[in-house]
Amino acid sequence: MKKTEVVDAVAVKTGFGFGTFGVSKRKARDGVNPATGEKIKIAATTVPKFKAGKSLKDAVKK
């Protein structure tokens, strides 16, 4: 099972207002190697994302 399939399976809903998981795509971009200052290309990639639900946000505020 690929990472995106796992995230998609969990993305339905975790329940109890905890939050939801999803998949986000990042575009390719230019970057800089901090050690050498060399300009590099950063490839496009797919990453997991999480959005906290209301009950989780309220619990953190307490």
MMTF fields as JSON, N, C-alpha, C and O atoms, coordinates in Angstrom:
{
  "mmtfVersion": "1.0.0",
  "mmtfProducer": "UNKNOWN",
  "numBonds": 247,
  "numAtoms": 248,
  "numGroups": 62,
  "numChains": 1,
  "numModels": 1,
  "chainsPerModel": [1],
  "groupsPerChain": [62],
  "chainIdList": ["A"],
  "bondAtomList": [4, 2, 8, 6, 12, 10, 16, 14, 20, 18, 24, 22, 28, 26, 32, 30, 36, 34, 40, 38, 44, 42, 48, 46, 52, 50, 56, 54, 60, 58, 64, 62, 68, 66, 72, 70, 76, 74, 80, 78, 84, 82, 88, 86, 92, 90, 96, 94, 100, 98, 104, 102, 108, 106, 112, 110, 116, 114, 120, 118, 124, 122, 128, 126, 132, 130, 136, 134, 140, 138, 144, 142, 148, 146, 152, 150, 156, 154, 160, 158, 164, 162, 168, 166, 172, 170, 176, 174, 180, 178, 184, 182, 188, 186, 192, 190, 196, 194, 200, 198, 204, 202, 208, 206, 212, 210, 216, 214, 220, 218, 224, 222, 228, 226, 232, 230, 236, 234, 240, 238, 244, 242],
  "bondOrderList": [1, 1, 1, 1, 1, 1, 1, 1, 1, 1, 1, 1, 1, 1, 1, 1, 1, 1, 1, 1, 1, 1, 1, 1, 1, 1, 1, 1, 1, 1, 1, 1, 1, 1, 1, 1, 1, 1, 1, 1, 1, 1, 1, 1, 1, 1, 1, 1, 1, 1, 1, 1, 1, 1, 1, 1, 1, 1, 1, 1, 1],
  "groupList": [{"groupName": "MET", "atomNameList": ["N", "CA", "C", "O"], "elementList": ["N", "C", "C", "O"], "formalChargeList": [0, 0, 0, 0], "bondAtomList": [1, 0, 2, 1, 3, 2], "bondOrderList": [1, 1, 2], "singleLetterCode": "M", "chemCompType": "L-PEPTIDE LINKING"}, {"groupName": "LYS", "atomNameList": ["N", "CA", "C", "O"], "elementList": ["N", "C", "C", "O"], "formalChargeList": [0, 0, 0, 0], "bondAtomList": [1, 0, 2, 1, 3, 2], "bondOrderList": [1, 1, 2], "singleLetterCode": "K", "chemCompType": "L-PEPTIDE LINKING"}, {"groupName": "THR", "atomNameList": ["N", "CA", "C", "O"], "elementList": ["N", "C", "C", "O"], "formalChargeList": [0, 0, 0, 0], "bondAtomList": [1, 0, 2, 1, 3, 2], "bondOrderList": [1, 1, 2], "singleLetterCode": "T", "chemCompType": "L-PEPTIDE LINKING"}, {"groupName": "GLU", "atomNameList": ["N", "CA", "C", "O"], "elementList": ["N", "C", "C", "O"], "formalChargeList": [0, 0, 0, 0], "bondAtomList": [1, 0, 2, 1, 3, 2], "bondOrderList": [1, 1, 2], "singleLetterCode": "E", "chemCompType": "L-PEPTIDE LINKING"}, {"groupName": "VAL", "atomNameList": ["N", "CA", "C", "O"], "elementList": ["N", "C", "C", "O"], "formalChargeList": [0, 0, 0, 0], "bondAtomList": [1, 0, 2, 1, 3, 2], "bondOrderList": [1, 1, 2], "singleLetterCode": "V", "chemCompType": "L-PEPTIDE LINKING"}, {"groupName": "ASP", "atomNameList": ["N", "CA", "C", "O"], "elementList": ["N", "C", "C", "O"], "formalChargeList": [0, 0, 0, 0], "bondAtomList": [1, 0, 2, 1, 3, 2], "bondOrderList": [1, 1, 2], "singleLetterCode": "D", "chemCompType": "L-PEPTIDE LINKING"}, {"groupName": "ALA", "atomNameList": ["N", "CA", "C", "O"], "elementList": ["N", "C", "C", "O"], "formalChargeList": [0, 0, 0, 0], "bondAtomList": [1, 0, 2, 1, 3, 2], "bondOrderList": [1, 1, 2], "singleLetterCode": "A", "chemCompType": "L-PEPTIDE LINKING"}, {"groupName": "GLY", "atomNameList": ["N", "CA", "C", "O"], "elementList": ["N", "C", "C", "O"], "formalChargeList": [0, 0, 0, 0], "bondAtomList": [1, 0, 2, 1, 3, 2], "bondOrderList": [1, 1, 2], "singleLetterCode": "G", "chemCompType": "PEPTIDE LINKING"}, {"groupName": "PHE", "atomNameList": ["N", "CA", "C", "O"], "elementList": ["N", "C", "C", "O"], "formalChargeList": [0, 0, 0, 0], "bondAtomList": [1, 0, 2, 1, 3, 2], "bondOrderList": [1, 1, 2], "singleLetterCode": "F", "chemCompType": "L-PEPTIDE LINKING"}, {"groupName": "SER", "atomNameList": ["N", "CA", "C", "O"], "elementList": ["N", "C", "C", "O"], "formalChargeList": [0, 0, 0, 0], "bondAtomList": [1, 0, 2, 1, 3, 2], "bondOrderList": [1, 1, 2], "singleLetterCode": "S", "chemCompType": "L-PEPTIDE LINKING"}, {"groupName": "ARG", "atomNameList": ["N", "CA", "C", "O"], "elementList": ["N", "C", "C", "O"], "formalChargeList": [0, 0, 0, 0], "bondAtomList": [1, 0, 2, 1, 3, 2], "bondOrderList": [1, 1, 2], "singleLetterCode": "R", "chemCompType": "L-PEPTIDE LINKING"}, {"groupName": "ASN", "atomNameList": ["N", "CA", "C", "O"], "elementList": ["N", "C", "C", "O"], "formalChargeList": [0, 0, 0, 0], "bondAtomList": [1, 0, 2, 1, 3, 2], "bondOrderList": [1, 1, 2], "singleLetterCode": "N", "chemCompType": "L-PEPTIDE LINKING"}, {"groupName": "PRO", "atomNameList": ["N", "CA", "C", "O"], "elementList": ["N", "C", "C", "O"], "formalChargeList": [0, 0, 0, 0], "bondAtomList": [1, 0, 2, 1, 3, 2], "bondOrderList": [1, 1, 2], "singleLetterCode": "P", "chemCompType": "L-PEPTIDE LINKING"}, {"groupName": "ILE", "atomNameList": ["N", "CA", "C", "O"], "elementList": ["N", "C", "C", "O"], "formalChargeList": [0, 0, 0, 0], "bondAtomList": [1, 0, 2, 1, 3, 2], "bondOrderList": [1, 1, 2], "singleLetterCode": "I", "chemCompType": "L-PEPTIDE LINKING"}, {"groupName": "LEU", "atomNameList": ["N", "CA", "C", "O"], "elementList": ["N", "C", "C", "O"], "formalChargeList": [0, 0, 0, 0], "bondAtomList": [1, 0, 2, 1, 3, 2], "bondOrderList": [1, 1, 2], "singleLetterCode": "L", "chemCompType": "L-PEPTIDE LINKING"}],
  "groupTypeList": [0, 1, 1, 2, 3, 4, 4, 5, 6, 4, 6, 4, 1, 2, 7, 8, 7, 8, 7, 2, 8, 7, 4, 9, 1, 10, 1, 6, 10, 5, 7, 4, 11, 12, 6, 2, 7, 3, 1, 13, 1, 13, 6, 6, 2, 2, 4, 12, 1, 8, 1, 6, 7, 1, 9, 14, 1, 5, 6, 4, 1, 1],
  "groupIdList": [1, 2, 3, 4, 5, 6, 7, 8, 9, 10, 11, 12, 13, 14, 15, 16, 17, 18, 19, 20, 21, 22, 23, 24, 25, 26, 27, 28, 29, 30, 31, 32, 33, 34, 35, 36, 37, 38, 39, 40, 41, 42, 43, 44, 45, 46, 47, 48, 49, 50, 51, 52, 53, 54, 55, 56, 57, 58, 59, 60, 61, 62],
  "secStructList": [7, 7, 2, 2, 2, 2, 2, 2, 2, 2, 6, 6, 7, 7, 1, 6, 6, 7, 3, 3, 3, 3, 3, 3, 3, 3, 7, 7, 3, 3, 3, 3, 7, 6, 6, 6, 7, 7, 3, 3, 3, 3, 7, 7, 3, 3, 3, 3, 3, 3, 3, 3, 7, 2, 2, 2, 2, 2, 2, 2, 2, 7],
  "xCoordList": [0.848, 0.0, 0.897, 1.835, 0.601, 1.373, 0.945, -0.141, 1.812, 1.509, 0.22, -0.584, 0.026, -1.183, -2.435, -3.478, -2.349, -3.498, -3.818, -4.987, -2.79, -2.992, -3.658, -4.616, -3.15, -3.725, -5.157, -6.021, -5.425, -6.795, -7.724, -8.878, -7.233, -8.053, -8.392, -9.503, -7.456, -7.669, -8.451, -9.082, -8.408, -8.984, -10.486, -11.035, -11.158, -12.614, -13.036, -13.796, -12.565, -12.779, -12.247, -12.449, -11.577, -11.047, -12.069, -11.931, -13.082, -14.164, -13.925, -12.819, -14.97, -14.93, -14.466, -14.0, -14.578, -14.186, -12.692, -12.245, -11.915, -10.461, -9.917, -9.105, -10.354, -9.895, -9.936, -10.404, -9.447, -9.434, -8.053, -7.312, -7.731, -6.481, -6.779, -7.867, -5.82, -5.991, -4.646, -3.606, -4.684, -3.48, -3.367, -4.36, -2.174, -1.927, -0.758, 0.195, -0.838, 0.247, 1.033, 0.456, 2.35, 3.232, 3.839, 4.263, 3.88, 4.461, 5.981, 6.563, 6.614, 8.068, 8.476, 7.748, 9.646, 10.086, 11.613, 12.29, 12.124, 13.563, 13.91, 13.125, 15.095, 15.553, 17.039, 17.688, 17.569, 18.989, 19.528, 18.944, 20.647, 21.328, 21.971, 22.859, 21.54, 22.066, 23.558, 24.223, 24.076, 25.486, 26.408, 27.5, 25.964, 26.841, 26.352, 27.123, 25.083, 24.516, 24.129, 23.667, 24.32, 24.01, 22.497, 21.741, 22.057, 20.644, 20.294, 21.038, 19.139, 18.703, 17.235, 16.509, 16.803, 15.4, 14.799, 15.349, 13.677, 12.964, 11.786, 10.956, 11.709, 10.693, 9.306, 9.166, 8.287, 6.903, 6.722, 7.355, 5.857, 5.646, 4.248, 3.567, 3.833, 2.551, 2.831, 3.657, 2.138, 2.374, 1.058, 0.011, 1.102, -0.118, -0.418, 0.491, -1.687, -2.06, -3.102, -3.775, -3.229, -4.176, -4.877, -4.24, -6.179, -6.952, -7.623, -8.436, -7.272, -7.815, -9.298, -9.739, -10.064, -11.488, -11.735, -10.815, -12.973, -13.333, -13.044, -12.514, -13.38, -13.165, -11.676, -11.303, -10.831, -9.388, -8.872, -8.073, -9.323, -8.904, -9.333, -8.566, -10.564, -11.055, -10.25, -9.964, -9.882, -9.111, -7.72, -7.191, -7.135, -5.804, -5.855, -4.902, -6.956, -7.09, -7.193, -6.855, -7.656, -7.856, -6.553, -6.549],
  "yCoordList": [-1.175, 0.0, 1.244, 1.342, 2.184, 3.422, 4.402, 4.283, 5.371, 6.374, 7.126, 7.383, 7.478, 8.23, 7.4, 7.943, 6.085, 5.214, 5.132, 5.104, 5.095, 5.059, 6.351, 6.32, 7.479, 8.767, 8.878, 9.368, 8.428, 8.462, 7.599, 7.966, 6.452, 5.562, 6.213, 6.048, 6.939, 7.601, 8.902, 9.385, 9.462, 10.782, 10.85, 11.939, 9.72, 9.731, 10.524, 11.485, 10.146, 10.923, 10.112, 8.9, 10.786, 10.093, 10.024, 9.202, 10.857, 10.8, 11.67, 12.163, 11.855, 12.59, 14.033, 14.628, 14.61, 15.997, 16.23, 17.376, 15.164, 15.267, 16.036, 16.946, 15.679, 16.356, 15.425, 14.291, 15.897, 15.088, 15.119, 16.095, 14.043, 13.925, 14.012, 13.647, 14.493, 14.597, 14.576, 14.369, 14.793, 14.789, 16.143, 16.675, 16.692, 17.976, 17.818, 17.09, 18.501, 18.446, 19.747, 20.834, 19.624, 20.79, 20.907, 19.908, 22.118, 22.358, 22.33, 22.533, 22.076, 22.157, 23.61, 24.53, 23.808, 25.171, 25.226, 24.2, 26.439, 26.654, 26.786, 27.307, 26.307, 26.404, 26.7, 26.821, 26.815, 27.091, 26.119, 25.961, 25.467, 24.604, 25.515, 26.298, 25.428, 26.349, 26.159, 27.091, 24.972, 24.717, 25.319, 25.791, 25.299, 25.751, 27.012, 27.667, 27.36, 28.508, 28.198, 29.076, 26.944, 26.518, 26.502, 26.049, 27.001, 26.962, 25.546, 24.912, 25.052, 23.697, 23.719, 24.657, 22.679, 22.497, 21.512, 20.435, 21.884, 21.002, 20.437, 21.19, 19.121, 18.451, 18.574, 18.767, 18.457, 18.415, 17.145, 16.125, 17.213, 16.053, 16.071, 17.097, 14.948, 14.82, 14.624, 13.792, 15.395, 15.336, 15.172, 15.602, 14.555, 14.456, 15.793, 16.582, 16.039, 17.248, 16.873, 15.85, 17.704, 17.464, 18.764, 19.813, 18.698, 19.864, 19.513, 18.592, 20.258, 19.998, 20.333, 21.317, 19.506, 19.74, 20.701, 21.046, 21.127, 22.111, 21.606, 22.356, 20.355, 19.865, 19.794, 20.047, 19.457, 19.435, 20.853, 21.082, 21.799, 23.192, 23.716, 24.404, 23.388, 23.826, 23.203, 23.872, 21.92, 21.237, 21.855, 21.934, 22.288, 22.893, 24.268, 24.669, 24.986, 26.326, 26.288, 27.271, 25.165, 25.075, 25.018, 24.94],
  "zCoordList": [0.0, 0.0, 0.0, 0.792, -0.892, -0.98, 0.106, 0.675, 0.386, 1.416, 1.107, 2.003, -0.163, -0.512, -0.29, 0.074, -0.505, -0.266, 1.222, 1.607, 2.053, 3.504, 3.966, 4.738, 3.495, 3.892, 3.401, 4.127, 2.17, 1.648, 2.488, 2.708, 2.962, 3.779, 5.12, 5.624, 5.694, 6.977, 6.799, 7.739, 5.596, 5.331, 5.523, 5.689, 5.504, 5.613, 6.837, 6.714, 8.003, 9.231, 10.402, 10.481, 11.29, 12.455, 13.572, 14.478, 13.532, 14.51, 15.725, 15.943, 16.512, 17.77, 17.615, 18.587, 16.427, 16.224, 16.288, 16.338, 16.286, 16.367, 15.177, 15.343, 13.983, 12.771, 11.587, 11.694, 10.459, 9.245, 8.611, 8.732, 7.942, 7.211, 5.727, 5.282, 4.965, 3.527, 2.831, 3.457, 1.535, 0.719, 0.029, -0.467, -0.002, -0.642, -1.608, -1.329, -2.738, -3.719, -3.658, -3.667, -3.596, -3.615, -5.011, -5.592, -5.544, -6.859, -6.779, -5.714, -7.923, -7.999, -7.785, -8.158, -7.179, -6.907, -6.851, -6.79, -6.873, -6.742, -5.27, -4.477, -4.914, -3.537, -3.497, -4.536, -2.295, -2.101, -1.061, 0.011, -1.382, -0.433, 0.613, 0.275, 1.886, 2.897, 3.191, 3.641, 2.942, 3.239, 2.18, 2.498, 0.915, -0.164, -0.861, -1.563, -0.678, -1.37, -2.806, -3.534, -3.214, -4.579, -4.806, -3.946, -5.972, -6.321, -6.759, -7.507, -6.278, -6.614, -7.01, -6.683, -7.716, -8.072, -7.075, -6.849, -6.486, -5.572, -6.351, -6.86, -6.446, -7.259, -6.637, -5.429, -7.484, -7.01, -6.187, -6.46, -5.18, -4.319, -3.728, -3.748, -3.211, -2.53, -1.05, -0.674, -0.201, 1.237, 1.989, 1.504, 3.167, 3.972, 4.644, 4.901, 4.923, 5.657, 6.697, 6.575, 7.717, 8.8, 9.132, 9.228, 9.305, 9.727, 11.045, 11.118, 12.083, 13.417, 13.463, 12.871, 14.172, 14.359, 15.509, 16.251, 15.65, 16.67, 18.083, 18.903, 18.381, 19.744, 20.094, 21.24, 19.133, 19.384, 19.619, 20.528, 18.808, 18.99, 20.356, 21.03, 20.767, 22.074, 23.211, 24.203, 23.074, 24.113, 24.263, 25.371, 23.161, 23.202, 23.868, 24.535, 23.691, 24.278, 25.795, 26.454, 26.372, 27.829, 28.576, 29.805]
}
